Amino acid sequence: MKRRANSVAAIGFLSWVGLFWMGQGLTFGVYDQGPGIYPSAGQTDFYVIWPAVVALTLGTAAWVVNGTQRGFHALAALGILAIIAIFPFLFVYTGGV
């Protein structure tokens, strides 16, 4: 169970880190459009903050679980939830249909 839980958590973690990286690039792209053009707080929250929070939560949970050697079922469940949460996030991230 330990290996599966870590694998699921790693897939979820890397997926959310990838979304964070893409969101950071999109946010910096707005700055590059010219002086006086800034992304809104909502864009920054959605494209940068949320993926970072999910990735850090999952990474911290994996670190704690592997440090204590307990709770691998909870880590697997959290990893699965993180992977499932990507789909509704991407639906809104890409503008819908």
N, C-alpha and C positions, 0 to 999 in steps of 0.2 A: 504493500500500500504506500510505503514511503516514496518509492520511485515514481509511482503513478501520480501521487499528489504533487510532487515536485515538478513533474513534467507538465501537468495541467496548469499549475501556477506559473511556470516559466512561459508557456504559450500565451497565457493571459497577460502576464507582465510585459512580454516583448510586444504584443499587439498594442497595448495601451501606450507603451513608450514610443512605438511607431506613430501612433496618432498624435502624441505630444510633439514629436519631431515635425510632423507635417503641419500641425497647427501653429507651431512656432515659426515655420517658414512662411505660412500664410499671413501671420501677423506682421512679420518683418516686411513682407511684400507690400503691405498697405503703407508702411513707413517710407518705402522706396518710391512711392508714387509722387512724392514731392513734399515741400515744406507745408506745414499746416494741416496735413492729412494724417489722422490717427485712427486706429481701430476703436470701435466703441467698447465700453466695459463688458457688454454682453458677448461680443465676439471674443474678447480676450478670455473671459471666463469659460466660454464653451470650447474654444479651440486649444487653449493652453492649460487652464487651471484644472478643469475636470479630468482630462486624461492624466495629468500629473498626480492628482489626488488618488485616482484609482490605482495607478501604477505604484505609487509609494505605499498605499495601503496593502496591496497585494505583496509587494516586496518585503514590507515590514512583517506581515503575517508569516511569510515563508521563513524569514530570519528567526522569528520567535519560535515557530513550531520546530524548526530544525535544531534550534538551540536547546529546547526543552525535551525534544524527542516525544512530544505528546501532541495530539490534536491533528493528526494527518487527515482524518475524515473531514474536519472543519476546513482545513486548507484546500482539500480537493473540492469541497462544496463552494468555497469562496472563488477558487479558480474557474469553476464551471460557470458561476454567476457572472464573473468578469468577462468570460468569453461570450456568454449569451447577451450581456448588456451591450456588447459592441454593435449588434445588429440594429436595435432602435436608435442608438447613438449615431451610427452611420446614415441611417435614414434621414435624420434631421441634418446631419453634418453636410450631406450632399445636396440638400435643398428639397428633399422629398422624392417623388417618383423619378 
